């Protein structure tokens, strides 16, 4: 099962992971956010719903994605572009969108200041 890991990570930790990748160590599919606030801004409730219906569904048009989440095409278009910019969605050669993962793992730690 292809899983993407979403994490809150410092610049230093992200750089260390990149260096390990350059040395040939597999890092898996990881998308890092600088803070939990940014992660939750990018992944609002409606965007989570969009990812849920796209998980394992293969490439589809934005119109089809909007139909599946029962939302306005224009609003879904905005959300799709935010998810494309975050690296969660991809565009196919024929212009469709795809969520290329079967699962999402979210990893961050909330601790006292």
N, C-alpha and C positions, 0 to 999 in steps of 0.2 A: 504494500500500500504506500503510495507516494504522499508524504506528509510535509507540510510547510510549518516551520516553527516561527512564530512571531514573538519577538522578545524586546524588552526595554534594555538597552545596552549603552554603556559609555562609549565614547569615541575610541578610547584606548582598547577596550575589549573587542570592539569591532575591528580595529586595525590588527590586533593580535590574531584574530580569526582569519583575516585576509592573508596575513603572512604565512600562517599554517597552510592555507589553501595554495599559496604560491609554491610551497614546498611539497605539494602533492598530497597533503592530508585531506581526505574528504570531510567537508563541513556540513553536507546535507543542504537542504533548501531552508535558508534562514533569512528572514526579513527583520531588520532591527529598527527600532524607533528610539528617539533620544529621550523620551519620557512617556510615562503612562498617559499623560494628558494628550500627547500627540497621537499615541496609539488609539485612544478612545475617540479622538476627533476624526481620525481617518476611518475608523471602523465603528460608525454610528450603528444604531439598532437596525435601521433600514438597509444599510450596507451588509450587515451580518446576514439579514434575511436573503439578500441577493446572492451572497456567497453560498448560503445553504441550498438554494434551488439550483445553483450552478455546479455544485460539487458532484463530480462523476457524470455530469450530463453532456459533456463534450461541447464543441463549438456551437454558438448560437448567435442570432442577431440581437441587437439591443431591444428591438420590438418584442422578440420572443421572451427575453429575460423580463421585460416589463409585464408581459402577459402572465408569466409564471408567478410573479410577486404581486400581481393585481394592483399595479401602480401606473401612473402617467409616464409615457415614454420620455418626455423631456426631463422629468425628475430622475428617472433611472439613467438617462444619458449622462447627467451630471455626476451621479454616483459612480457609474462605470469609469468615467475619466479620472476620478479621484483614486479608484482602485487600480487603474492602469498606471497612474503616476507613482503609486506606492509599490508597484511590482507584484501585486496580487493577481491581477488579471493580465492576460496577454491577448494580442490581436493576431488572428491568423492571416495568411496571405490573401484570402478572399474577403477580409474586413470583418469577419465575425469575432466575437469575444469568447474567451475560454478561461475557466479556472482550472489549471492543470494539476490539481491535487485532489486526493480522495479524503484528506483529513487536514485539520488545522490544530496545532498545539500552541497555546499561548503561555508564555513563561515570563513572569516578572515578580519581583518581591516588593511588598509594601512594608516599610519598617519605620519606626519612630525616628524623628529628625534628630 
